[in-house]
Amino acid sequence: MNNYLSNLYAGAWEKRDPSPLPVEIPMPTPSHVQQAAELLSRAKKPLILLGSQSTLPPTPVENLKESLEKLGIPCFLGGMARGMLGRDSPIHIRQRRRDALKEADVVILLGMVCDFRLSYGRVLNRRSKIVSVNRTKEQLYKNSDMFWKPSLAVQADPSTFLVELQQKLGGYKCDTEWVTMLKGRDAEKEENNRKEAEAKTDVHLNPLKVLHCVDELLPDNSVLVADGGDFVGSAAYIVKPRGPLRWLDPGAFGTLGVGGGFALGAKLCRPDAEVWIIYGDGSLGYSVAEFDTFTRHKIPVLALVGTDAAWMQICRDQVPMLGSSVGCTLAYTDYHVVADGYGGKGYLLNRENEDKMVEVLKAAQADCKAGKPVLINVLIGRTSFREGSISV
């Protein structure tokens, strides 16, 4: 044992340089920018897909946003790139991405990876010219030997690449007819979503109706923290972040439990912001105890919990496939009482007070503004909105 411990801690007392390791960020070459500019100048139906990597330094997100708006190319935003273009940008497309990708002749992947979120590249049209930009070689070419092939692969910082591309193209502006068509389809799908939000569920509240209501009440300074599965997946389509870096995401693998810590950091970095955590009831179990931290350190945040008494994202596929909900069933727990017990303020929203939904949410916002951490426990029913999403 002594020999083992000596090996384990060998060199522990040696002096070491504690300064941060240098960060090496690959930058685009003029040749790559020129090639992309040539592809884009001939495009009739271009698309840009942005992933979380596009929000990283050194290029400020404001510069990236400005370049995207000058190009006027329709954009789909994923991960922490959500909110990049604000709430109602004329070039932000939110719905029917698969259809748009089938029609596009040039697609620029800015930090967007061809993993399960893009069906491993299968959603990309084989006739399209694909420009893939990523800092890491592994993600740059992910699954390219199976389902897709980049016309131009650039290992570089995505946001820097896009800014330089816009500068290279000068007065380029995307065909407005293509953008208008996609926005029209967007409006049609969102209208259908609103109609679906008004449908009665078997029990409790329609989650889409709750999310639409929250979206209407969010202030411009709000920051959204996503920590959940099915409920958060619906929120990604309904709730609109108000600007860049206002959506904190658990990442590609849905690392549940980040909500409390992310919200804590967000509120400390932006004390004037209204910070919301959008929780599933399963993921809430990982960090609900942070309400003790919020209370003791006087850090007011709002938690919206979609309580459907299940690990619904798994349950949605597991039951049809295996005929059993084993391991997926939770309970309609009084999470609002838990928040009260930690010194915060809890609210319950269910079918009994559905007509007072706006009043309850506004009261929660007022309590938070007054310095209380708040949890809104929303009992929700089941809808078909997320059918077909990858879960198992």
Rosetta blueprint (number, residue, H / E / L):
1 M L
2 N H
3 N H
4 Y H
5 L H
6 S H
7 N H
8 L H
9 Y L
10 A L
11 G L
12 A L
13 W L
14 E L
15 K L
16 R L
17 D L
18 P L
19 S L
20 P L
21 L L
22 P L
23 V L
24 E L
25 I L
26 P L
27 M L
28 P L
29 T L
30 P H
31 S H
32 H H
33 V H
34 Q H
35 Q H
36 A H
37 A H
38 E H
39 L H
40 L H
41 S H
42 R L
43 A L
44 K L
45 K L
46 P E
47 L E
48 I E
49 L E
50 L E
51 G L
52 S H
53 Q H
54 S H
55 T H
56 L L
57 P L
58 P L
59 T L
60 P L
61 V H
62 E H
63 N H
64 L H
65 K H
66 E H
67 S H
68 L H
69 E H
70 K H
71 L H
72 G L
73 I L
74 P L
75 C E
76 F E
77 L E
78 G L
79 G H
80 M H
81 A H
82 R L
83 G L
84 M L
85 L L
86 G L
87 R L
88 D L
89 S L
90 P L
91 I L
92 H E
93 I L
94 R L
95 Q L
96 R L
97 R H
98 R H
99 D H
100 A H
101 L H
102 K H
103 E H
104 A L
105 D L
106 V E
107 V E
108 I E
109 L E
110 L E
111 G L
112 M L
113 V L
114 C L
115 D L
116 F H
117 R H
118 L H
119 S H
120 Y H
121 G H
122 R L
123 V L
124 L L
125 N L
126 R L
127 R L
128 S L
129 K E
130 I E
131 V E
132 S E
133 V E
134 N E
135 R L
136 T L
137 K H
138 E H
139 Q H
140 L H
141 Y L
142 K L
143 N L
144 S L
145 D L
146 M L
147 F L
148 W L
149 K L
150 P L
151 S L
152 L E
153 A E
154 V E
155 Q E
156 A L
157 D L
158 P H
159 S H
160 T H
161 F H
162 L H
163 V H
164 E H
165 L H
166 Q H
167 Q H
168 K H
169 L H
170 G L
171 G L
172 Y L
173 K L
174 C L
175 D L
176 T H
177 E H
178 W H
179 V H
180 T H
181 M H
182 L H
183 K H
184 G H
185 R H
186 D H
187 A H
188 E H
189 K H
190 E H
191 E H
192 N H
193 N H
194 R H
195 K H
196 E H
197 A H
198 E L
199 A L
200 K L
201 T L
202 D L
203 V L
204 H L
205 L E
206 N L
207 P H
208 L H
209 K H
210 V H
211 L H
212 H H
213 C H
214 V H
215 D H
216 E H
217 L H
218 L L
219 P L
220 D L
221 N L
222 S L
223 V E
224 L E
225 V E
226 A E
227 D E
228 G L
229 G L
230 D H
231 F H
232 V H
233 G H
234 S H
235 A H
236 A H
237 Y H
238 I H
239 V L
240 K L
241 P L
242 R L
243 G L
244 P L
245 L L
246 R L
247 W E
248 L E
249 D L
250 P L
251 G L
252 A L
253 F L
254 G L
255 T L
256 L L
257 G L
258 V L
259 G H
260 G H
261 G H
262 F H
263 A H
264 L H
265 G H
266 A H
267 K H
268 L H
269 C H
270 R L
271 P L
272 D L
273 A L
274 E L
275 V E
276 W E
277 I E
278 I E
279 Y E
280 G E
281 D H
282 G H
283 S H
284 L H
285 G H
286 Y H
287 S H
288 V L
289 A L
290 E H
291 F H
292 D H
293 T H
294 F H
295 T H
296 R H
297 H L
298 K L
299 I L
300 P L
301 V L
302 L E
303 A E
304 L E
305 V E
306 G E
307 T E
308 D L
309 A L
310 A E
311 W L
312 M H
313 Q H
314 I H
315 C H
316 R H
317 D H
318 Q H
319 V H
320 P H
321 M H
322 L H
323 G L
324 S L
325 S L
326 V L
327 G L
328 C L
329 T E
330 L L
331 A L
332 Y L
333 T L
334 D L
335 Y H
336 H H
337 V H
338 V H
339 A H
340 D H
341 G H
342 Y L
343 G L
344 G L
345 K E
346 G E
347 Y E
348 L E
349 L E
350 N L
351 R H
352 E H
353 N H
354 E H
355 D H
356 K H
357 M H
358 V H
359 E H
360 V H
361 L H
362 K H
363 A H
364 A H
365 Q H
366 A H
367 D H
368 C H
369 K H
370 A L
371 G L
372 K L
373 P L
374 V E
375 L E
376 I E
377 N E
378 V E
379 L E
380 I E
381 G L
382 R L
383 T L
384 S L
385 F L
386 R L
387 E L
388 G L
389 S L
390 I L
391 S L
392 V L
